[in-house]
Every structure is written in structure tokens, then in C-alpha cells.
């Protein structure tokens, strides 16, 4: 914390809380709290606490200061003092929901073995109910307390009263109903259905409402209605891209693949960085065995949100093997930015750069950098092959041959085609240098045997 932040904190705190004290006490409290902030900057906890207490005494109904004092009392095991502080604060601010919440939450925390504290908490919140019948936090706290008391009839009455309010939020009602009703309670579900439909007719552009309504129907295995809700919303609010993506995903889940694909592609035309759309399309195209399209969206997903090392490695290597060097390079450039110490990604990036005509000249330096990252000998044939090609192009024939020979030794039995190609490459290098003629001939013969 710096002094500037301290001044802002003091200003906000006292502008909100210092409303019932005289000017002299208010000025004293401000000075003491400013000293407390300065002590905190200096890491002097003893002085900070001393000044906070002085500020609270000057202004005994400042919620923030009372809460700090009560917390310290609880830490010291002095429940009685903490209770007195919260009770007096609640009396000083009878119309403040936040203050009553603070008091009720304290009482509830102490009510495990104290029915009296639990009753006081209920009374404090019930006193606020006439003025705040539709306040979700108040209703949620009361519902929890009634359930703690084992008074299901009061919980149900509270829920029923809320459901009758014209301003009742169906999402809040659905949350409360999870406590009171089984998910397959048809009567309750029908009530919630009606609330959501009516509210959507009134406010089709509301994204929060549309998402909640759609999830309500999806969660009760009615995908057609969930989709219909989102179709209404996205027609009314075409710029609601997140929910258009959600619509596309639900369409695909509901075996409307062509509709879902179009919905998601339309979104990506507007906002190419919508990574959930890329994720859904990658999955769709993979299931349809449209490998190239799936790779494209997997790559866009990784470029947009980043990813794990294995995700980058698998896709980068797949593109290298498919001779898509430029695509591989652009993806792996992002990969090494996110994971700069991973040896495998560094080598793959160097290989993609080596095979992309635009960046061949920079590849040798990338291989050198990858080699420096490695603390153990390289055992991946692809990395050794790439290094060998880079060394050869840089005129370092001896290092190139050594690296390639090592690659040939390490190719597993199921990669005969790759091993044979490496043998032919080494033989061609010897032939270009007019050396090892018999060895080159033998290598070619071995390659031919492996290719049969």
C-alpha cells in the first residue's frame, strides 16, 4: 500500500460511514485512521491497531472499523466483546442491509452450539424483510437460517411469497428451489418455466436472463427449448456473441450440426478470437474426420487462449508431418513464447522455421538455442534430423552427419519409412562429398529393404 492509496481509502471509507458523528469527532477519527494507514505502510501492526481503535472510539458506528475490532476480539477468544460491537452497530444502522448482514453473519457463525444466537440472527433479518422482499441476499440468508433451524415450512412460505412478487427473478427462484424441491418436481418446474418464458417475452435482449433461462431448460434435458430461448435472444441482440457461441454449441449437441457450424462460423467472421467457438468447431470437425479443418481451429484456439505444452507439441508436429511448415511455425512461435524453457517446443519451432522458406536463414540460431536449453542428450529422431539439416545448410557437414547418424539409430521399428528417408539423406550427403561410396551404397540398399 502507498500513501496515495491510503488517502483514497480514507476518503472512500469515511464518505460512506461517517454520517452520524459531530464534526470534531469525525475529524479526530479521520486523523487516527490516516495514522493507522501510515502504520500499515510501515508494517507496524501494533501502532496500526492502536490508531484503528482510537478511530473506532471516535466513531463507534463506522462499520469497517467495528468489523476490524470485532475480528480482533474473536481472534483473542473474546466472543462477548465482538457480540457487543456487532449488536451496537446493528442498532445504530437499523435500515442498513449490509450492517444487518454483518451482524447476522456473526451470529450465525456463533450459532453452532447456541440456539439463542441463531434466533437473534433470524430476528435481525426478518426485521428487514418488509422493506426488502425481493432482495436475493436477504432471502438467501433467511432461507439458510430457517433450514438450520429445521423450519422447512418457513422456508417454503418465504419461497412462495417471493414467487408471487412481480419483480421476482426466475434465476433467484431457481436457485432457491434447489433447496426446497426435487429437480423432477413438475409443479415447481412448471412455475419456473412460466417465469422464464414471461420474462424473456418482456426482456429478450437481456443476456443474463437469456443464459439463465437457457440453462434452466438445458439442465432439465429440454435442449429444444434451451436452443429456442437463445435463438430469440440472439435475434433480438445480434451483438451478443458469447450467447451466439453458446447457441451454436447447443445446436451441435442437439444433432443440428450444420446449424451449429454456421452459427459458430458466423460468430468467428465477426470476432475471430472467440476461443469457445474454435474449440467447438475443432471437436466437431475431428468427429467428422475433417482433419485439416480441425487442425485450423485447434491452432486458433491455442493462439487465442494459449495452452499446455502437449497441446502445442502435438499440433505443431502434426503440421510439420503434413508439410504445413508455415502454419507450424506461426503456431510454435506462440508456443515458445508461452513455454520458453521447453526443449521439445524449441526444437519443433526450429524445425518449422527450417522448413518454411521465409525463415530458413534464422533456423540455425534456433537449433543452437534449443540445444542450449537441453540438459540431456536429445533422443527424439525428429529433433536430430532437423538439427542435421540445419547444420548441413550452415556448411557444418561433420556435425550434420553426426546428428543424422544418431537419428537413424534412434528411429523406432514402427517408423521404417522415416528411418529409410534419413538413410537416403545421409547417403546423398556422402555422395555429394565424394566419400564413403561403399557405405552410401549399403545405406541405400538398407533403405530399399525397409521400404518393401
N, C-alpha and C positions, 0 to 999 in steps of 0.2 A: 504494500500500500504506500502511495506517496502523498505528499501534503495536499496536492490538488484534489486527489480522490477523497482525502479526508474532509476537505471543505465541502465538496459536493455531498458526501454522506451526511454531514451535519445539517446542511441546508435542506435536503430532502426529508431527513428524519424529523426535524423539528417543524418544518412546514406542515407535516401531516399530523403530528401528535400533540404539539404544544398549543392546545386550544382552550384550556380551562384554568390557566395559571396567570398570576399577575406579571406585569412587565419585569419587575425586579427579579422574581424567581425564574422567569423564563430566561433572562439574560445570564443569571448565575448558572442555570442548567446548561445553557449553550457553551459557556466558558469551560465548565467542567467536562463536558463531553468532548470538546475540542482538545482538552488536555489528555483525555483518555485515548483519542485517536493518535495524538503525538506519541504517547507512551507505547502504543501498539507498534508504531513505526520503529521505535527504539527497542522493541522486543522486551519491554519492561512490564511483565504481566501484573506484578504487584501494584504498580502505580496505575496501570490501566484500570484494574478492578476498583481501586480506591476512588478514582475520578468518576467512573461509571456509577458507583454507589452514591457519590455526592450529587451527581446529576439526577439520579432517581429520587433522592430525598427532596431535592428542589422541585422536581416534577413527578410526584408519586403515581400519576396516571398515564405516563408515557409507556405505551405497550412494549416497545422494543427494549427499553431499559428494565422494565419489570420482568420481562421474559428472561433477560440475561441474569438478573439477580435470582430469579426462581430456579433457573437451571443450576446455578452455582450452589444454591441451598440443597437441591436434590442430590448433587454430586457429593455433598458433605453429609448426606443422610438426614437432613433436616426437612422432612416432609411437611411438618406443621407450618414452618415459615413460608415454604413455597406455596402451600394451600392458601395461606392468608394473603400473600401477594396477588395471586390469581383471582381470589374472591373479591378483593377490594378493587382490582382493575375492572372486573366484570360489573361491579356495582357502579363504577364511575362512568362506564360506557354501555348503558343498558340497550341502546339501539344499534350498537356496532356488531355486525355479524362476525367479523374477524376476531373481535375480542371475546365474544361468547364461544367461538370455536376454540380459541386458545384455552379458555377455562374448561370447557367440556372435554377437550382432548387430554388435558392434565388429569381431570377427574377419572376419565376412562382408563388412563394409564395406571391409576392407583386402585382401580375397582376390581382387580382380580380376586382379592380377599376382602373386599369392602363393599357390601351392597348399598351402604349409605352414600358412598361416593358415586356409585352408578346411578342411584336415584337423583342425586343432585345434578349430574350431567344431563339426564333426561329432562329434568325440570328447566334447566337453563336453556336447552334447545327448544323445548315445547313453547317456552315463552316467546320465542322469535317466530314461531310458525304462522300466527295470524298475519304478520306483516310480510312474510316471505314464503308463501305457499308453494311457489314453483321453483324455489332456489335449490338446485341439484345437490350442492354440498351439504346444505342443511338436512335435506331429506335423506341423503346417504348416511349421514352420521346418526340420525334418529333411527333409521332402519337397522343399522348395526347394533345400536344400543337396545332396541326392542328385541332383536334376535338374541343378544347376550342375556337379556332378562328372561328369555323363553316366552315372550308375549307375541306369538305369531298373529293373533287376532288384531293387535295394534299395528303390526307391520302391514297386514293386509288392508286394514282401514286406511292407513297412510297412502298406500299404493292406489287404492280405489279412488280416494279423494283427488289424488294427482291426475289420474286418468280422466277425470271429469273436467279438469281445467282447460279452457280453450287454448291457453298458451303452452300446454304440456308438450314436451319434446319427446317424440317417439323413441329416439335413441336412448334417452334417460330412462324412459319407461321400460324399454327392452332390457337394459342393464339391471334394473331393479327386479324385473320379473324372473331373472335367472335365479334369484334367491328364493322367490316365493312359489314358482311354478315349474313343473316339468317341461322339458323342451317340446314334448308332444301334446301338451295341453291345448286342445283345439280351440276352446273358447277364448283363452288368453291370446293364442296366436292370431285368431281372427280379429281381436281388438287391435292388436299391434299392426296387422295388415292394413286395417282400415285407417289407422292413424297415419301410417306411412303414405298410403295412396292419397289421402286427403291433403297431406302436407306437400306432397310432390305436385299435386294439381295447383296448389297455391304458390309454390316456390320452385319451379322446375330448374331454375338456374343455380340453385344453392348446391355447391359441390359437396359440402359436409353432409347435408341431408341426403343427397343422391348416393353417396358412398355408403352411408349407414343403412339406407333403405335397401340398396342392392345387396349388401352383406347380410341383412336380415333374411331376405328371400334365398340367397345362396346358402346360408347356414342352415336353412330348413329344407335343403335339397329341391329347391324350385328355381333351377337355372334359367328357365324361360322367362320367369318374372323378373329375376335379377337383371337379365340382359335387357328386358323391356324398360326397366327403370333407367338404366344407363343410356339407352337409345333416346328416351325422352329428354334426359338431361343434356346429352351432347348435341342434340338437335337445337335445344334452346341456348346452349352455351358452347359454341363450336371451339372456343379457345380453351376449354377445359381439357387440356392434353393428357394429364395424368389419368383422368377417368375415361378418356377415349382409349388409352392403352389398356386400362382395366376391362373395358368393353371388348376389345379385341381378344384379350386373354380368355375371357369367359366364353366368347363365341367359339374359340378353338376348343375349349374344354367341353363345350356342348355339341361337338362334332359339326360345327359350322366353319370348317377350316378355311374355305375360300373367303367367307365374310370376314373372319378374324384376320386373315392375312392382309386383305385390302384395308381394313381398319388400321392395322399397325403400320403398313407401308405409307398410308396417307399421313399418319402422325409423323413418321420419320421424314417425309418430304418437308414438313413444316419445322420440325425440331430434331435434327439428326442425332442429338445427344441423349435422347430418351432411352436409357440403357435397358429398362424393363421390356421395351418393345423389341430391342435387339435380342435380348435373352429369350423371349417367347418365340421369335422367328427362328432363332438358331435351333431351338428344340424342335419346332415344327418341321423345319427342313431336314434335320437329322432323322426324324421319324419317317419322313418321306423319301429318305436316301438321296436328297438333293445336296450332295456333299459340298460343292463349291459355294452354293448359296449359304449353307450352314456355316462354313468357314468364314465367309464375309461377315456375317452378323456376330459370330463369336469374336472376331477381331475387333469389330466396332465396339462390342461390349467391353472388351479389355482396354481399348483405348480410352473409353469414356469413364469407366469407374475403376480401372486398374484391376489387378487380380493376383492370384497366387502364382508362385514360381512355376509349378507344374502346368498350370493353365497356359501360361505364355510359352513354356517349353514345348508342350505337345502341339500347339497350333503352329508355332514357328517352324518346328521340324517338319510338320505335315506339309507346309507350304514350300519349304526347301525341297522336300522329296517330290513335290508336284511341279518343280521348276518355276515356282512363282517367287523368284528371288526378291523382286522389289516389294511385293506385299509382305514377305517375311521380314525384310529389312525394316520397313516402317513400323511393323508391329514390335520387333525386337528392340528397336531404338527406344520405344516406350518401356519395354520390359526392363532394360538395363538401367533406365532412369529410376524405376521403382525399386529395383533389386540390384544395386550396383556391385554387390560383393559375390553374386552367384556366378561360379565359374562356367557352368553349363550354358547359361544365358549369354555370357560374354562370348563364348566360342560360337554359339549359333548366330549371334549378331555379326561376328566377324565373317562367318561362312556366307551369310546372306549378302553382306557387303561385298565379299569377294565375287559372288556370282551375279551381282547386279552391275551392269556396265557403267552405271552412273557413279558408282562408289568404289570400283576396283582399286583405285590408287590409294585409298585410305585403309584397305583391308589389312595390309601387313602390320601396320601400327596397332590395329585392333587385336590381331592374333598375339602380338607381343604383350599387349596389356592383359589379355586373357591368361597368358602363360604366367605372368607375374602374380595373378590372383590365386593360382593353384599352389597348394602346399604339398600335393602328392602327384605322382606320375599320372598322366592322362591315360585312361583305359578305354575311352569311347572312340571306336574306329572313325566315326563321322568327324569328330573334332580333329583327330590326327590327319585324316585325309585333307580336310580344309587347310590345316596348318601346312601340310606338304605342298599343296597347290600355291599357297601364298609365298612360301619360301622359294619355290621354283620360279614364280613370276618375278620375284625380287632378285633373281640371279644367285640364290644360295642353294646350289644344287645338292651339296653334301647333306645339308640339314633337311632338304626336301626329301631325299631318298631315305634318310634315316627315319623320318616321321612316317613315310609311306610304308616302309617295311614293317614298322611297328603296328600300323593299322591293319595290314594284311594278316599278321599273326593273331590279332585280337578279334577279327570278324567271327561271330558265332556260326555254327554249322548251318543254321537256317537262313543265313544271308549269303548264299553261294553266288548270287548274281552280283551283289555289291563287291564281294571279295574278288571275283573274276575281273570285274572292271578295274579294281585297284591294281591287280597284277598286270593287266594290259597297259595301264598307265605307267607303271614302273618300267616295264619292258620298253615302252616308247621313249622314255627319258634316256635309257641306256643306249638305245639305237640312235637317238639324236646326238649323243656324245661319242658315238662310235666306240663303245666299250661294252664289256660283258656280253658279247654277242651270243655265246652259247647259253649263258644264264637267261638272257632275254628270250631266246627261242624256247627254253624249258618253261619259262613263266607263261608264255603264250599257250603252250601245249596244256599246261595245268589249267589255265583259264578255259580252254576249249572243253576239257574233260568236265569241269564244274558246270559248264553251260548246257551240257547234254541232258 
